[in-house]
């Protein structure tokens, strides 16, 4: 991995992958803008300073923290990558006055390293945003790619960063503002590891696969081969899913469906609704189960609210959309939303779970790679029925050029007057799939502009690969500060 990352050059990366990286940069800047505008984000800025300050090590952490906690950060197979794989290259490209192609190359290098480390440990106790080891690898790779570091520095920095990996506590993650430090902390650790490696400190080169190493602690079913499988041929960047709504990935399709129903139904009052049924895969139900213990109405912690399905679905049915403003007061104190949320119930849909397991992300590809051991992990995760739903004939090591993330939902609104409205979406808007591959520049442009970003800045994102150093520096400043 160190050898590949240190030797990666722009000409080694397919054009379609560089275009995805450009959309990823704009999408993550939109998430940073949203995070910095929220009251909690402003407190993070007060504590740690400007996201484009004089020290890129600090800027990297601030950008990572601002972009992560509203769940507007982009995901892939495997991991919530952009909080490190975009944030760190942005900070260093700005500080070092790099050109646009160097920025995109660093983003791809970071994506490919971080996603593989995460994939190797996906069948374990930490997934999604709780798998913060993603950012140890992503931040090291993102910075060192910008610096043109040698293979030796890469190897030692990765070994040092992964030598003291973070393990978040679910209580802190869901019930406190510690969520804001979810990516800030591992990125800061990775910056220290890079400095230490440059000073000559050594990391264990076999740390990932050693019996006393990283995977032994972080994976129930270790997949060490996933750490380097297909480097330079099989691009994990092609599994990117772009987040179009705040909140956990399990809510995306349900919010998409609720927005369609709102357009068909028009304004509705909670008392007009008999019930709202959200049918979804085991993935959505799993995340919702963890969150529901902490969500009790107005005053619920924001860390749990972003994973809760009833509140965003109710909000979207009432207002037609779910935005970052809906995750702060006075929106979260609105009794109408909570009255309708009380009428929302989740139901498991077996076919949606089957499609989830056929997808590459969030863990279908890992289950295929693991073989029989993967079936054991599925049994522990969801019982014998989950094992039965998996298609064990699906081949491992497929080309990610046609990857999908099927975290679907079917939403049915039954009114007290007897009318019923149903909408279904298998792949959420912006998630990995053919539609996203064809339209990601437009999708992320809409995301950026909807979150207050200037349209002129968004229009320039497609030119990132052509930007000279000073032009890129001005573009980054305009994207984050205008």
N, C-alpha and C positions, 0 to 999 in steps of 0.2 A: 504493500500500500504506500509506504514512504517513497519507494523508488518511482512508482507510477505517478504519484502526486507531484513530486519534485521535478519530474521530466515532462509533465503535461504542457502542451503548447496549444494555442488557439486553432492551428491547422489540424490538430488531432481530433477536434470536436465537430460532430456533424452540425450543419447549419440549423436544422430543426431543433437541436438541443440548445444551441445558443439563443434561439428565439424564445424558447421556453424560459431560459434563465433571465432574459430581458423582461418578460412578463412577471417573473417571480420577483425581480427587483422592485418593479413598480407596485406590485401587490403588497409586498412587505412594507414598503414605505407608507402605503395607505394605512396599514395596521399600526405603524409607529405614530402616524399623525393622529389616529383615533385614540391610541393609548395616551398620548401626551395631552390631549384635550379633556380627558376624563379627570375628575377630581383626584382620584388615586394616582393617576399618572403625573399630575402636577406635583404631588408630594414626592414622587420618585425623583423628579427633576430637582426639586428643592434639596433633596438629600445628596444627590450625586452629580448634579451639574448638567450643562448643555450637551445634547447628543452629538454635537460637532465641536467639542472643545479642543484644547491644544494637545491633550494626550490621547492618542487613538486607543490606548488600552482601556481608558475610562469610557471614552465614547462608545466603544464596542459593547461594553456592558450595559450602558444606558439604552442604546438602540435595541439591544436584545430584550431588556426588561420591558420597555415601552411596547414592543411589538407582540408580546406573548400572551398577556394575561386576559385579554378580551376574546381569545380564541379566534382572532382574525388572521392568524398565522397559517401559512400554507403547509400542507402535509404531503407525504410521499410514501412509497415502500422503500424504507420504513422510517417513520418518525416525523415529528414536527420540526422540519429542517430549518426554515428560513430565519428563525430567531438567532441562529449562529451563522448559518451558511450565507445569508445575505447581510446581516447586521455587521459582522466583522469585516468582510471585504469592503463594505461601504465606508466604514470608519477609516480603514487603511488606504483605500483608494483616494479618499478625500485628503488625508494627511500627507500622503506621499506623492500626490498629484499624478496618479496613474491615468492612463487612457481607458476608454470604455471597453475595449476588447480585453484588456488586462483584468478589469473588474469582472466581466462575465466569465472569463477563464477561471478566476479564483472562486467564483460562486459555484461553477460546475465541479471544480476539484473538491470543494467542501461538501457539496451535495453527495458526490459519489463516495467519499470516505465516510461521512457521517451516516448515510443511509445504510451502508454495508455493516458498520459496527452495530447499528440498531437492529438490522435484520438478523444478525448473528445471535442477538439476545432477545428477539421478539417473543419467543415461546418461553416466557418467564413472568415474574411477578410485576414488572413495570412496563407499561405501554403508554402510547400517546404522550401527553405532556408530562406525565410522571417519569418517563424515560429520559431523564435529563443528561444521561451519559451521551446522548446524541450530540449535545452541544460541546462536550469536551473534544470530541473528534472534529466536529464542524468548525469550531473556533480555531483550533490549531491549524487545520488545513486551510481555512480561509485566510488567516493571517500569513502563514508561511508561503502560500501561493503568491500573495501580494509582494512579499519580500524576496522572492526568488531564492529561498533557502535551499541548502544542500540536502541530499537524502539523509545524511547522518543527523542533521538538526531535526528533520521531520521525524525520524525514527525515535529519537530520544524525547522529543516534545510529546509525541503521542503516548509513549510509554510512561512519561512522568504524569501527564494529565489523567490518563486512565488508571494510574497507580493509586489515586485517592478519590475514587468516584463518589459522586453525591448520591444519596438515597433519600428522597423526599418522604415525609410523613403525611399520610392521607388526611389526618386531622388538621394539620397546618395548611395543607393544600386547599381544603374545602371550606374551612371555618375561619380563616384569618387572612390578613393582608400579606402573609408570607408568599402567597402566590405571585406577587409582583417580583419576587426575587427568584422565581423558579428557573429562569434562564440567565438572569443577571449573574447568579452565583457560579454556575459552571463555566460561563464565559470568562469571568474574572480568574477562575482557577486555571483555565487554559492559557490565558495571557501570561500568568506566572510561569506555567510550564514552558512556554516558548522562550521567555527570558532566561529561565534556568538552563534550558538546553543550549542556548547560545553561549552561556557562560561555562559550559562544559559538563554540567550534571548529566548523568546517564539514566536512561529508563530501560526497563527490561524489554528486549526486543520480542520475546515470546509471551508477553503479558496477556494477550487476548486468549490464546489457546492453552496455556499452561494449566496443569491440574490445580495449582494454587493461584490461578490468575483471575482475570476479569469474568470470563464466561462461567467459570465454576461458581461464582457468587451471584451473577446477574441473570443466568439462564437456567430454567428448569430443564429444557431440552437444548443444549448448546448446538449451534450451527457454525462451527469455526470456518468452514469452507465459504460461507456466505460473505465473510469479510473481504475476500478478494475475487469472488466469482465474477468472471466476465469483465474485469477492468479494461476499459478502453473499447469494449465491444457491445456491452449490454448496459445501457445508460439508465440508471435509477432516476435521473432527472426527468425521464419520460413518464414516470409514474406520478408526477406532480398533480395535486388537487388544489385548486385555488379557492380560498374561503371567501364566500360572498356575504355571509351573515356572521355576526358575532355569536359565540356559543360553541359548544362541543360539536364535533363532526356528526354525532348521532342525531342532532336536531335539524340538520340542513334540509334534507328531503321533506321532512314534516313541515318546516317553515315555507318551503317552495309550494307545497300543496295547499297550505293554509292561505297563502297569498292568492293563489288561483281561485280558491273558494270565495275569498273576500270580493274579488272582482266580479264573480258570478252572482253572489248573494247580496252584496251591498252592505250598508250599515246594519249592524245587528246589536242587540242588547243581550247581556248574559241571561236574563230571565226568558228570552225567546228561545234559548237553546236547551234541549233536553239532555243531550250528551254529545261529546266529541270523542270518537274512537280513533286512536293512532295505532295502526298495525305496522310493525317494524321487525327488523331482525334482532337476533339475540344481542348483537353489539349495542344497539340503541337501548335495549332494556337493561343491559349490564351497567352502562354509564348512568342511566337514570336511577337505577336502584341505589347506587352509591350517593347520588345527589339528594334524593328525596328525604333522606334522614335529616338533612340540614336545612331544607327549604320549608319554612313554616308560614309564609306570607310576607307582608311588609317587614323590612328589617333583616331578611334572609341574607346570609353572607354572599358576596358577589362570586366567590370562588365556587360555590355550589350552584348558584343560579345559572352560570354559563353552561352547566351540564344538564339542567333540568328541562324536560320536554314540555310539560303543561304550560308553564309561564310564557315561553316564546310563541307557542302555538296560539294561545289565547290572545296574546298581544297582536299577533299578525291577523287573526280573524277580526279583531276589533278595528285595527288601524290600517291593515293592508301591507304592512312591512314590519320587520324587526331590525332595529338599529342600535348603535352603541348607546344612544340616549335612553334606551329602554332598560339599561342595566344600572341606572343611577336614579336617585330621587330627583324630581317628584314622581317619575314614572313607576318606580318600584313600590310606591305607596298607594297606587291607584286601586281602590277596592273593586272596581269593575273587572279589572284584569284577573284579580285573584278569585273573584266569584266565578268567572268563566273557567279559569284554570282548575277549579275544583270539579268541573264537569268533564275534564279530560282524563281518559284512561288509556293505558298502553296495553296492547295485545301482541303476543308473539305471532309472527307470520312465518311459517316454515319455509315457504318458497323464497322469501326474501333472505332468510338465513342461508339457504342453499346457494343463492346467487352471491351472497357475501363471501362464502367460502370458495367460490369459483374465481373471485376477483384476486388480483395480486395484493392489493392493500385492503385492510390494514394488516392481515396476517395469513391470508390464503396461500401465498407463495411459500411462506415459512412452513406451513403445515405440509405442503406437498414435498418440500425438500426434506423434511424430517422423516417422512415415510411412516413406519409403524410407530415410532416414538411420537410423531405428531398426533396420531390418533389417541395416544395416551394423554397428551396434553389437552386435546379437545374434550376428552371424557372428564378430566378434572375441571375444565372450564365450564362445561355446560351439560355434562351427563352423556349417557349412551345415545340419546336421540341426536345430539350434535354430531357424533361420530357417524351415525347413519346418514345424515344430510350431506356430509362431505363426499365429493366425487373423487375417489381415490385413483381413478384412471387418468385424471388430469395430469399432464406432463409438467415436471419441474423444469426450470431453466428456459422458459418461453421468452421470446423476444418482447421486450417491454414497449416496443413501438405500438402495440395494440393493447396496452394495459388498461385496466378498469378498476374503479372503486365503487362497488355497488352497496351503498349504505342507504337503501331505499325506505320509503314509507308510503302508506295509504291512509289518508285522512278522510273520515266521514263525519259530517256534521248533521245531526238529527234535531230538527226544530220541534217546538211544542205544537205547531200547527200541522204536523205530519209530513212536512217536506223534508227531503234528505239530499245532501250534496256530497259527492265523493270525488276526490282527485288522488292520483297515484303517480309516483316518480321513483324509478329504480336507481338512477344515478343522479345525485343532486346537481343543481346548477353549479358549474365550475369544477366538479369532481372529475377525476381521470376517466376518460372515455373519448369517443370519436368527436362528439360535439365540442368538448373542451380543446382537443387537439386542433380543430378547425378554427375556433373562435376565441382562443385565449387572449389575444391582444385586445379585442373589443371588451371582453368580460372584465379584465383587470382595469382597463381604462374607465369603465363605468363604476367600478368599485372605488378607484382613486378619486374620481370627480365627486361621487356621492358622499365621500368623507371630507369634502372641502378642498381637495387638491385642484390646482389650476389646470384647466383643460389644455392650455398651451404646453405645460410640462408633460402631461400624459401623452400628448401627441408626439413628443420627441423620444419617447421610450423605445420606439422601433429603430431609432438611430443610435442607440447606445454603442453598438459595436463600431461605429464610425467616429465617435466623439474623441477629440484630442484632449489632452490633460486639463487645460484650463476650462474648456467647454464642459467637460464632465464635472469638474469641481463646481462650476456655477449651477449646473443642472441639479446636482445633489442638494445644494443649498436651497435652491428654489423649491425643489420637491418637498423638503422637510420644513421649510420656514415660511413659505408664501401663504 
